[in-house]
Structures are given as C-alpha cells and as structure tokens.
Amino acid sequence: MAEEVSDCITNVEESAMAMPSVEFIGALATGMVTEPLHHFFTEILNIRGIKQWEDDMNYGHVNSLIVASQYILPACDRMLIELSKLYGYSSWTQRYGDLLNEKEVNNCITYVRDLISVMYRFIRSLQNVMKIFAAFISWVSVVWEKVVTSESESSKIDYICDEPELVLQYLQTSFTEDPFKHYFASTPDTSNTNLVQLVNKLTNGCHDMLSKPSTTISTKIRHLSTLSLLGLPLTDTFSLASHLSQDNIIYYAMSTQIPTSQVILLRNHIRKKRIEYACFAVDGLLTDAQFFDKHELGVVVEIDQENSCLQSYSLERLPYDVFGQHEIVSRTVEVKHRSLCLKKKVIDRFLTFFHSPAFSKSTTCKNDQGQDGLQRFTA
C-alpha cells in the first residue's frame, strides 16, 4: 500500500520525493489531506480495498502468532526437558561417557534457551504491531469516509484521531518498513536476534551432540539373522517397515509396484522358526507403510498430486500363508479404517509418530549369493 501512495506522490509532482509516511503523518498532525493523498483516497482506495488490506495483515499476524505460541514454543519447552535429562546422563561420565559429551549437551540447552528468549520477544513485537495497525487502519477508514463523502474538494478533515500515538508509531516503524526483518534477515548486527540463525545453531549443536553416540552404537552393532527375499516381486527401490512385538514376532512390511501396487507382509515367528506372508493389493499408488502398533498396519495410498488416503489393516485378520513353499499370491483383504482425501503434509506429520522400536532395525542388503535379503541388527 505504501508503494501505491508513493506512485500517487510522483504522479502528482514528478520532482517530489516519495515519502508516504510523511504524507500520512502530516494528515494526522494537521488534519489536512495533501493533493496526492486526496487522489489516493478518492481514485485508488475504496472500502473493499481497506477491508482486504486489514484482512491480509490480520491473517498474517494471527497465523504467525499461532505458529509461534502453539507450535514452536511448546516444542522448545519439550526439547529443553529432554536435553536436561541428557545433561544429567552426560554428568554420569562413568556410565555414559562413551555416549554423551557434557559440554555439547550444555551447548544445545543454551541454544534452545536463546531461541525461546528471542521467540518471546518476537511474539511481543507481533502483538504490538497488531495493536498499532488496528489503530492505524481504523483511522484510515474514517479519513477515507470523510474525504470521499465531502461535498466540497476541501482538504480539511473534521476529525480527531482517537489514538494518535499508536497511529504515529505504526507510520514511523511499520508502514514503509518490515518491523520483523531483524528476526529473519541475515545481517551481522542481528546475529543474536535472528531466528533462522538460532535454529541453525541448534540444529548443528544437536548434530554434534548425537554424532558421538551414533558412532559408538554403530561400531557395536552385530548381525543376528538374515531373511532371504528371493522370489518376492520387489523393484529396485521399495518401502520397508518393521515391528517387533512382545511375543517375539517380527513383522516386515514391503511395498511393491509389480504388477500393481501391493503390500507384502512377512511374519517371522522367532521361537517357532516359521515365516508366513500376506500379500494384498491397494487401489492407487502406494507411497508409504508404517506399523501403528502390534495390531495395525497403516498404509498411505496416493489419490492425486495433492491428496492421499490413509488406510489401516488388522495384522491378526490378514490371510497368512507359509513363505517359501509356494508362489506369492495376492488376496483381497478388508480395510479396517479409511481416512479419505487427507493432505499429504498432514499424512507425513501423522506418520512421524510411528516408528520401529529403537533397539531393532531392518535394512536390505545382499547376501553371499548376491540376493536381496533382510538383516536384523541389535545394539
């Protein structure tokens, strides 16, 4: 909107320097509307434009406030609790010295506290801008009404602003400039208040903190067993999920596109040394699969480029056959639950809550004969 006021100033007086904030401050102080502002209010701005201006600004402010207060701050608080636990473990060097470094954990705690502090300052700045903008847009609405309904072309406004201090503050700090740029712009003088830089520091700090336990655990992983996948119609790249139940049964879920989108589920009874399988097709492009718990398998089917369908299947009700004795046969199974037309980003966020147990991981590999196989590891 400030750019449109600047255009009005230069169109009326080509040699004039465009200073829209000064024009509005002059109208606020004297009650006189200059010729460029009179042209702006009568020829460019209308009541619909004022309403749209107000709605756009409020939409951005309110959503930014929701993201900061309801998502980022609670996540930081939770992270601070978990890091405090890790700091306690790291202080027990006799037991956890090979996994955690006390200084690196403390650095992450400092980064989170800095991020929380700046986030609170950002929220206060946001709330202040919302307050002064409300006063400004209310003043603009009254001025526009006075100008367009005036019977004469007199530039005198018979109106006294209710909150001139707030309107003046908005014109000086937020009308032609971004009041939040020091929270996001990467400049040397904003290194301590820049949210992006603080998040990057936290990310790098967490990476450094977790690199030591990752290296230590990786060196102590040992191979337990191998399950050959010879005979399964798998493509070069396929989705894989695993789950270890309390009764020593390992489930492996694989997706394949040959000949159609199918899910192949292997059930390995460790004690009975028996492997069973269940194979069933899905309607659509199968994009992901995760075990919700020991009872259900969740499957994501893509409907179109924007929407996906989340389906769940009961592990106990699937028709299992003995694996390796006969050719893989696809069967029709009943969908336990179905959620249609969910946005992909909602599906992705939902699936992050369901992972295989941390102590049991599965991966594909080549055995000695060069065949695809599943290996189970433990640390």
N, C-alpha and C positions, 0 to 999 in steps of 0.2 A: 504493500500500500504506500509506503514511503517513496518508492520509485515512481508511482503514478503522480504523487504530489510534486516530485522533482520535475517530471515531464511538464506538468502544468506551469510551473515557475519558468522553465526555459522556453515554453511556447509563448507565454505572455511577454516575457522580457528575455530575449535571446542572450543579452550580455550579462544577465543576472546570474549570480552563483546560486546553485540549487541547494538550499538549506531548509528542508521541510520541517525539521524540529523547531527552527527559529520562527517559521511562519505560524505554527500552532502555538508556540509559547507566547508570541505577540498577541494572538487572538485571545488566549487565556488571560493575559495580563491586562489588556486594554478593552476587550470586548469588541474589537474592530476586526472584521474579516478583510484581508487584503484581496486584491483582484485575482491573483492565482488561486487562493483558497475559495473565493466565491465561484470561480469557474469549476473548481474541483467538486464542490458541494452540489452545484446545480447541473453540471453536464456529465459528470463521471460517476459520482457516488449516488446510490439510491438506497432505499430501506432494505431491499433484498441483499445488496452488497454489504451493508453494515451487519445484517444478521449472519450472512455467510462468513464474514470476517470474524465475528465473535464466536461462531460455532467452530471454525477451524482452529482458532487459538485455544479455545477451551478443550477441544478434543485432544490436541497435542499435550496441553498441560496436565489434564486429568489422567491420561494414559501414562504419561511419564511418571506421575506421582504414584499410580498404581503399581507400575513395574518396580519402582524404587522401594516403596514401602511394603508391598505384599510379596515380592519375589526376591529381590536382591538382598535386602536387609535380613530376612529370616534365613536365607541361605548362608549369609556371612555368620550369623549367630550360631547356626548349626555347625559350620566349619570350625568356628572358634572352640566349640565344645569338644569336637573330635581332635583337634590339634592339641588341646590342653591334655587330653588323655595320652596322646602320643608323646607329649613333652614329659609326662610322668613316667612313661615307659623308657624314654631315652635317658632319664636320670638314673635308671637302674642299669648301669653300664655292665655289670657282671652278667646279666642275663640277656639284655637287648643291645649290647654294644656293637654286635656284628650287623645289626639291622638298622638302627636309628642313630643319627648324629644330633646331639642336644642343641648345638648351635644352629643347625639347619632347620630344625623344628621351631626353634625360637624365632628365627627369621620369618618363617611363614606366619607365625602368630602376630608378629609386628606388622607384616604386610596386610593381614586381614583387619587389624585394628585401624591402620591408616585408611583402608578402604571404607570401613564403617564410619569413621570420623568425617571423611570427605563426602560420603553419601548423605549423612545427616545435614551437612552444610548445603549440599545440592538441593535437598528437599526444602530446607528453609528458604533458599533463594527462589525455588519454584513457587512456593506458597506466596512469597512476597510479590513476585511478578504477576501471579494470578490476581492478587488483591489490587495492585495498581492498574492492571489492564482493565479490570471490571470498572474502576472509576473512570478511566480514560474513555472506554467505549460508550459508557453512559453519557459522558459529556459530549462526545462526538455526535451521538444520536440526537441530543437536544439541540446542538448547534445546527445540525443538518435540517432539522424540522423548522427552526427559526429562520434559516436562510431561505429555504425553498417555499415557505408559506408567507414570506414577507411580501406585502403588496407593492412596495417600492424596491428599488435596487440599492437602497441604503446599506452600507456595510456595517452599521451599528447593530450589535446583538444585545437585546434587552434581556439578559440572563446572567445570573451569578452562579458560578460553579459551586457545587456542594462540597467537593473535596479537592480543592486546587493543589494542595501539597502532593497528593497521590498522582494526579494528572501530570504535574510538573516532573515528578520523579520518573514516571514512565517515559515522558518525552525526552528526558535527559539520558536515560540509561538503556531503554529498550525499544524505542521507536525505530531508530535507524541502525541499531547495533544488536548483535546477538548477546543477550545477558548471560548466556551459559557457555560461551565459547571457551573460557578458561578451564572449564571442566572437560572439554573434549579436544580442543586444539593443541597440537604438539608444538609448544614453544619452550625455550629454556626457562622462562620465568613462571611457567605453570607446571613444572615437574612435580611439585608437592600437592597440587590440586587436580591434576589431570586424571580422570577416572580410567581412561584407556591405559595409560602408563602404569597406574597402580594395579590394574588387573593383569597386565603383562608381567609385572614384578611378582605378583602372587603365583601366576602360572609357572614362571621359571623357578621360583622358590620351591613349589611343590614338586616339580620335576626333579630338582636337585635332591630334595629330601627323600623321594621314593626311588631314586636310581640305585642307592646302596642296598636297600632290601631286595630290589628286583634282581640285582646282580648276585647277591648272596643266595637267594632262593633258586635262581636258575642253575647255579653250579651244583645244587644239592638235589635236583630233580632226578629221579631214576625211573626207568621204564619198567612197567609191570606186565602188560599184556598187549597183544596185537590181535585185531579182528580183521580178517580179510574181507574186502568188499568186492571180490571177484564175482561177476555175474549181475551186479547191480547196474541199471541203465543210467549211470551218472555222467554228466557233462564235465568239461574241464574245470569249470567253476560252479560250485553248488553251495547252498547254505547248510550249515551244520549247527545243531544244538544238542546238548547232553544234559542229563539229570540223573543223580544218584539218590535213590530212595533209601529209607531207613531199613528196609528188609533186604538190602544188598542186591538190588536190581538196578542195572544201568540202562537208561533209555537213550537212544541216539535217534534224532530226527533229521532227515535229509530231504532236501527239495531237489527235484529234477524236472526238466522240461521235455523229456523223451518218454513216450511220443507226445504227451500233453503234460500240463502242469500237475505234478503228483507229489505226494508226501510219502516217503518211505520211513517207517518207524521200526527200529530194531530194539528188542527187549532181551537183555543179556542177564540170565539168572546165574550169578557168580557161584553160588553154592551148588546148584544143580547142574552147572556146566551145560546149560541149554540155551540156545539162541533162537528167538522167534521173531517174526516180522509181520508188519501190517502195511499194506500199500493201498492208497486211495487217491482219487483224482479230485481236483478242485476246479470250480468254474471261474476262470480268469487267470491272470498272470500271478503266480505265487512269488512273493518277494521276500518273505521272512517267516521264521518259525521260532517260538520260544516256549519253554515249559513254564507254566504258571506255578504249578506245584506238582506233587506226586499223583494228582488225579486228572489234571487237564493239560492239554497242549494247545497253545494259541498259534494261529496261522493268519498271516496277512495276505490278502488277495487284492491285487490292483484292479480297480474298475475302469478308471481312466487316468489321465495325467494328474488330476488334482485330488481324486478321491480313492480311498481304499476301503476294503471290508475286512473286519476283524472277526474271525471265527474261532471257536473253541471246540475241542473234541475230548470226550471222556476216554482216558487211557484204558480203563477196565472194560469198556464196551467195544473196543476195536476187535475185529476178527483177525486173530493171530494164526499164523502157520509156522511150521518148523523151517528155519532158514537153512538153505544149502542143499536141501533134498530135492526140491522141485524148482521150476522156473517161477520167477516173481509174477504174481497175479494181482492185478488191481481190482479192488472191490468197492462197492458203494457203501458208504457209512453215513450215519446220521450226525448232523451238526448239532452240538449241544446248545450253543448260544451263538447269535449272529448280531453284529452291530454294523449297519449299513451306512455308507456314504460319510465316513469319518475323514477329515482332512489328514493328509499324510503326516504333517508335523505333529498332529495330535497322536496318531498311531506311534510315531517314533518316540515321542515323550513317554507314552504309556509303556512301551516295551523295555525302556531302560530300567524299569523297576524289577524286571525278571531276568535273572542271570543264573548260570550254572553255579553250583557250590564252588567257593574259592579254593577248596582243597582238592578238587577233581577237575581236570581239564582234558579236553579231547582235541585232537587235531588229525589231519590227514597226512599220510606220509607214504613212502614207497618201501615195501619190504625187500627182502633179499632177491626176490624174483622180479622186482620192478613193478609189482602190482600195487594198486591203491589199497590202503588199509587204515584202520582206526587204531590209535595207540592211546592208552590211558596212563596218565602220569600221576604221581603223588609227590609231595614235598615233605 
